[in-house]
Amino acid sequence: MPKYVIERNIDDAGQLTAADLQGISQKSCGVISELGPGVQWLESYVTDNKVYCVYIAPDEGVLRKHGEMGGFPVDAVNEVRNIIDPSTAE
């Protein structure tokens, strides 16, 4: 199953409280359960004005549907082609 990185532009995302993040996470998990077993949220990275979410999903379309159903912006969806880290240099 492909892995994707979703870019979400959210003004002041870095200022979201723990309660805000919990609510967003609960909403996302609820939508995923409605979409079925083909979608898995791995993690998200919150920066000042963006959130980068890593998902495993059958295709980009289901991730855009997740955003629509949850009211989450989906500014870009990029399929991960390779993963590198310091061990790649060895």
N, CA and C atoms as an extended XYZ file, in Angstrom:
270
Properties=species:S:1:pos:R:3:atomname:S:1:resname:S:1:resid:I:1 pbc="F F F"
N         0.859       -1.177        0.000 N   MET     1
C         0.000        0.000        0.000 CA  MET     1
C         0.904        1.239        0.000 C   MET     1
N         0.593        2.232       -0.826 N   PRO     2
C         1.428        3.440       -0.895 CA  PRO     2
C         1.375        4.280        0.388 C   PRO     2
N         2.466        4.994        0.601 N   LYS     3
C         2.560        5.944        1.716 CA  LYS     3
C         2.543        7.347        1.117 C   LYS     3
N         1.851        8.261        1.804 N   TYR     4
C         1.704        9.636        1.325 CA  TYR     4
C         2.038       10.637        2.420 C   TYR     4
N         2.485       11.818        1.989 N   VAL     5
C         2.633       12.967        2.878 CA  VAL     5
C         1.624       14.017        2.403 C   VAL     5
N         0.758       14.427        3.308 N   ILE     6
C        -0.250       15.452        3.010 CA  ILE     6
C         0.216       16.757        3.633 C   ILE     6
N         0.188       17.811        2.846 N   GLU     7
C         0.520       19.145        3.344 CA  GLU     7
C        -0.780       19.910        3.568 C   GLU     7
N        -0.924       20.433        4.779 N   ARG     8
C        -2.122       21.195        5.138 CA  ARG     8
C        -1.688       22.588        5.609 C   ARG     8
N        -2.112       23.621        4.909 N   ASN     9
C        -1.831       24.988        5.333 CA  ASN     9
C        -2.866       25.389        6.375 C   ASN     9
N        -2.401       25.628        7.589 N   ILE    10
C        -3.277       26.007        8.699 CA  ILE    10
C        -2.600       27.158        9.438 C   ILE    10
N        -3.174       28.358        9.302 N   ASP    11
C        -2.594       29.519        9.980 CA  ASP    11
C        -2.451       29.251       11.474 C   ASP    11
N        -1.288       29.576       12.009 N   ASP    12
C        -0.994       29.451       13.439 CA  ASP    12
C        -1.144       28.020       13.972 C   ASP    12
N        -0.888       27.032       13.126 N   ALA    13
C        -0.984       25.633       13.556 CA  ALA    13
C        -0.103       25.370       14.768 C   ALA    13
N         1.047       26.017       14.823 N   GLY    14
C         1.965       25.823       15.938 CA  GLY    14
C         1.424       26.339       17.257 C   GLY    14
N         0.358       27.125       17.202 N   GLN    15
C        -0.256       27.672       18.418 CA  GLN    15
C        -1.443       26.839       18.913 C   GLN    15
N        -1.766       25.764       18.195 N   LEU    16
C        -2.879       24.920       18.627 CA  LEU    16
C        -2.565       24.312       19.990 C   LEU    16
N        -3.556       24.278       20.854 N   THR    17
C        -3.365       23.726       22.194 CA  THR    17
C        -3.430       22.201       22.152 C   THR    17
N        -3.041       21.586       23.243 N   ALA    18
C        -3.134       20.130       23.350 CA  ALA    18
C        -4.585       19.679       23.161 C   ALA    18
N        -5.521       20.446       23.702 N   ALA    19
C        -6.942       20.110       23.551 CA  ALA    19
C        -7.377       20.243       22.086 C   ALA    19
N        -6.890       21.285       21.403 N   ASP    20
C        -7.200       21.454       19.976 CA  ASP    20
C        -6.690       20.252       19.185 C   ASP    20
N        -5.441       19.877       19.444 N   LEU    21
C        -4.825       18.761       18.722 CA  LEU    21
C        -5.545       17.446       19.018 C   LEU    21
N        -5.981       17.282       20.250 N   GLN    22
C        -6.724       16.080       20.602 CA  GLN    22
C        -8.045       16.023       19.830 C   GLN    22
N        -8.743       17.137       19.760 N   GLY    23
C       -10.001       17.190       19.033 CA  GLY    23
C        -9.836       16.911       17.548 C   GLY    23
N        -8.794       17.503       16.962 N   ILE    24
C        -8.496       17.272       15.544 CA  ILE    24
C        -8.170       15.796       15.325 C   ILE    24
N        -7.384       15.230       16.218 N   SER    25
C        -7.006       13.813       16.110 CA  SER    25
C        -8.224       12.909       16.219 C   SER    25
N        -9.112       13.221       17.146 N   GLN    26
C       -10.322       12.418       17.311 CA  GLN    26
C       -11.197       12.493       16.066 C   GLN    26
N       -11.313       13.678       15.490 N   LYS    27
C       -12.104       13.845       14.264 CA  LYS    27
C       -11.484       13.020       13.133 C   LYS    27
N       -10.163       13.120       12.983 N   SER    28
C        -9.480       12.377       11.925 CA  SER    28
C        -9.689       10.876       12.083 C   SER    28
N        -9.533       10.374       13.291 N   CYS    29
C        -9.712        8.936       13.544 CA  CYS    29
C       -11.148        8.500       13.264 C   CYS    29
N       -12.105        9.351       13.588 N   GLY    30
C       -13.498        9.041       13.309 CA  GLY    30
C       -13.769        8.933       11.816 C   GLY    30
N       -13.200        9.848       11.052 N   VAL    31
C       -13.377        9.812        9.597 CA  VAL    31
C       -12.690        8.570        9.020 C   VAL    31
N       -11.512        8.252        9.517 N   ILE    32
C       -10.804        7.064        9.037 CA  ILE    32
C       -11.635        5.808        9.273 C   ILE    32
N       -12.288        5.723       10.423 N   SER    33
C       -13.108        4.541       10.702 CA  SER    33
C       -14.296        4.470        9.746 C   SER    33
N       -14.816        5.622        9.312 N   GLU    34
C       -15.896        5.639        8.331 CA  GLU    34
C       -15.405        5.210        6.946 C   GLU    34
N       -14.161        5.567        6.615 N   LEU    35
C       -13.611        5.236        5.303 CA  LEU    35
C       -13.286        3.750        5.175 C   LEU    35
N       -13.042        3.093        6.272 N   GLY    36
C       -12.747        1.662        6.230 CA  GLY    36
C       -11.291        1.348        6.488 C   GLY    36
N       -10.953        0.073        6.419 N   PRO    37
C        -9.629       -0.377        6.846 CA  PRO    37
C        -8.478       -0.043        5.897 C   PRO    37
N        -8.752        0.541        4.757 N   GLY    38
C        -7.688        0.809        3.795 CA  GLY    38
C        -6.859        2.046        4.064 C   GLY    38
N        -7.205        2.818        5.093 N   VAL    39
C        -6.495        4.067        5.378 CA  VAL    39
C        -5.902        3.983        6.772 C   VAL    39
N        -4.609        4.345        6.867 N   GLN    40
C        -3.937        4.335        8.170 CA  GLN    40
C        -3.162        5.635        8.331 C   GLN    40
N        -3.433        6.343        9.433 N   TRP    41
C        -2.699        7.570        9.762 CA  TRP    41
C        -1.522        7.160       10.618 C   TRP    41
N        -0.312        7.530       10.183 N   LEU    42
C         0.892        7.157       10.927 CA  LEU    42
C         1.304        8.225       11.929 C   LEU    42
N         1.405        9.469       11.469 N   GLU    43
C         1.811       10.569       12.342 CA  GLU    43
C         1.676       11.877       11.592 C   GLU    43
N         1.745       12.969       12.334 N   SER    44
C         1.713       14.301       11.737 CA  SER    44
C         2.750       15.184       12.407 C   SER    44
N         3.258       16.126       11.638 N   TYR    45
C         4.244       17.089       12.126 CA  TYR    45
C         3.612       18.470       12.055 C   TYR    45
N         3.542       19.143       13.189 N   VAL    46
C         2.921       20.462       13.270 CA  VAL    46
C         4.034       21.507       13.275 C   VAL    46
N         3.975       22.433       12.317 N   THR    47
C         4.923       23.548       12.264 CA  THR    47
C         4.132       24.835       12.487 C   THR    47
N         4.778       25.970       12.333 N   ASP    48
C         4.105       27.234       12.624 CA  ASP    48
C         2.795       27.413       11.868 C   ASP    48
N         2.804       27.152       10.563 N   ASN    49
C         1.626       27.413        9.742 CA  ASN    49
C         1.230       26.259        8.832 C   ASN    49
N         1.777       25.080        9.090 N   LYS    50
C         1.448       23.907        8.282 CA  LYS    50
C         1.436       22.674        9.155 C   LYS    50
N         0.704       21.669        8.676 N   VAL    51
C         0.730       20.351        9.291 CA  VAL    51
C         1.024       19.366        8.169 C   VAL    51
N         2.012       18.510        8.388 N   TYR    52
C         2.392       17.473        7.431 CA  TYR    52
C         1.965       16.140        8.011 C   TYR    52
N         1.068       15.445        7.315 N   CYS    53
C         0.502       14.188        7.807 CA  CYS    53
C         1.002       13.032        6.947 C   CYS    53
N         1.374       11.945        7.591 N   VAL    54
C         1.857       10.762        6.891 CA  VAL    54
C         0.778        9.679        6.995 C   VAL    54
N         0.351        9.198        5.846 N   TYR    55
C        -0.718        8.202        5.756 CA  TYR    55
C        -0.305        7.053        4.846 C   TYR    55
N        -0.874        5.911        5.108 N   ILE    56
C        -0.850        4.797        4.170 CA  ILE    56
C        -2.275        4.689        3.643 C   ILE    56
N        -2.414        4.640        2.321 N   ALA    57
C        -3.745        4.615        1.718 CA  ALA    57
C        -3.660        4.011        0.317 C   ALA    57
N        -4.798        3.537       -0.188 N   PRO    58
C        -4.769        2.937       -1.521 CA  PRO    58
C        -4.506        3.946       -2.636 C   PRO    58
N        -4.922        5.207       -2.431 N   ASP    59
C        -4.707        6.216       -3.474 CA  ASP    59
C        -4.923        7.615       -2.897 C   ASP    59
N        -4.547        8.601       -3.680 N   GLU    60
C        -4.670       10.009       -3.277 CA  GLU    60
C        -6.121       10.416       -3.061 C   GLU    60
N        -7.012        9.879       -3.874 N   GLY    61
C        -8.418       10.264       -3.810 CA  GLY    61
C        -9.041       10.026       -2.449 C   GLY    61
N        -8.728        8.895       -1.826 N   VAL    62
C        -9.307        8.598       -0.511 CA  VAL    62
C        -8.783        9.573        0.541 C   VAL    62
N        -7.567       10.056        0.368 N   LEU    63
C        -7.023       11.039        1.312 CA  LEU    63
C        -7.683       12.400        1.124 C   LEU    63
N        -7.998       12.738       -0.101 N   ARG    64
C        -8.728       13.983       -0.342 CA  ARG    64
C       -10.149       13.880        0.217 C   ARG    64
N       -10.752       12.700        0.108 N   LYS    65
C       -12.082       12.482        0.681 CA  LYS    65
C       -12.026       12.601        2.203 C   LYS    65
N       -10.967       12.061        2.824 N   HIS    66
C       -10.776       12.187        4.269 CA  HIS    66
C       -10.769       13.660        4.665 C   HIS    66
N       -10.015       14.476        3.920 N   GLY    67
C        -9.959       15.905        4.210 CA  GLY    67
C       -11.309       16.571        4.079 C   GLY    67
N       -12.049       16.206        3.030 N   GLU    68
C       -13.375       16.776        2.800 CA  GLU    68
C       -14.339       16.390        3.920 C   GLU    68
N       -14.342       15.118        4.279 N   MET    69
C       -15.255       14.641        5.320 CA  MET    69
C       -14.926       15.238        6.689 C   MET    69
N       -13.636       15.453        6.956 N   GLY    70
C       -13.225       15.961        8.258 CA  GLY    70
C       -13.126       17.464        8.343 C   GLY    70
N       -13.229       18.137        7.182 N   GLY    71
C       -13.073       19.585        7.171 CA  GLY    71
C       -11.626       20.015        7.297 C   GLY    71
N       -10.706       19.136        6.867 N   PHE    72
C        -9.274       19.433        6.928 CA  PHE    72
C        -8.789       19.920        5.574 C   PHE    72
N        -7.957       20.974        5.525 N   PRO    73
C        -7.410       21.387        4.235 CA  PRO    73
C        -6.462       20.319        3.692 C   PRO    73
N        -6.462       20.179        2.387 N   VAL    74
C        -5.525       19.281        1.705 CA  VAL    74
C        -4.893       20.106        0.591 C   VAL    74
N        -3.729       20.686        0.873 N   ASP    75
C        -3.093       21.568       -0.090 CA  ASP    75
C        -2.174       20.827       -1.052 C   ASP    75
N        -1.663       19.690       -0.625 N   ALA    76
C        -0.841       18.852       -1.504 CA  ALA    76
C        -0.836       17.435       -0.948 C   ALA    76
N        -0.842       16.477       -1.861 N   VAL    77
C        -0.698       15.069       -1.503 CA  VAL    77
C         0.448       14.536       -2.338 C   VAL    77
N         1.480       14.032       -1.681 N   ASN    78
C         2.663       13.524       -2.377 CA  ASN    78
C         2.929       12.085       -1.975 C   ASN    78
N         3.055       11.215       -2.979 N   GLU    79
C         3.377        9.826       -2.691 CA  GLU    79
C         4.858        9.705       -2.352 C   GLU    79
N         5.153        8.979       -1.299 N   VAL    80
C         6.542        8.737       -0.896 CA  VAL    80
C         7.125        7.696       -1.844 C   VAL    80
N         8.213        8.027       -2.489 N   ARG    81
C         8.857        7.118       -3.448 CA  ARG    81
C         9.994        6.324       -2.807 C   ARG    81
N        10.703        6.961       -1.896 N   ASN    82
C        11.807        6.327       -1.176 CA  ASN    82
C        11.948        6.965        0.181 C   ASN    82
N        12.622        6.288        1.071 N   ILE    83
C        12.920        6.824        2.396 CA  ILE    83
C        14.429        6.719        2.582 C   ILE    83
N        15.034        7.818        3.000 N   ILE    84
C        16.467        7.811        3.289 CA  ILE    84
C        16.682        8.317        4.706 C   ILE    84
N        17.795        7.926        5.287 N   ASP    85
C        18.205        8.390        6.604 CA  ASP    85
C        19.721        8.266        6.673 C   ASP    85
N        20.347        8.568        7.801 N   PRO    86
C        21.800        8.515        7.863 CA  PRO    86
C        22.381        7.144        7.471 C   PRO    86
N        21.646        6.084        7.692 N   SER    87
C        22.173        4.765        7.332 CA  SER    87
C        22.274        4.588        5.811 C   SER    87
N        21.557        5.403        5.041 N   THR    88
C        21.638        5.347        3.580 CA  THR    88
C        23.048        5.701        3.108 C   THR    88
N        23.772        6.499        3.883 N   ALA    89
C        25.117        6.928        3.511 CA  ALA    89
C        26.154        5.833        3.672 C   ALA    89
N        25.825        4.779        4.382 N   GLU    90
C        26.802        3.718        4.656 CA  GLU    90
C        27.031        2.829        3.463 C   GLU    90
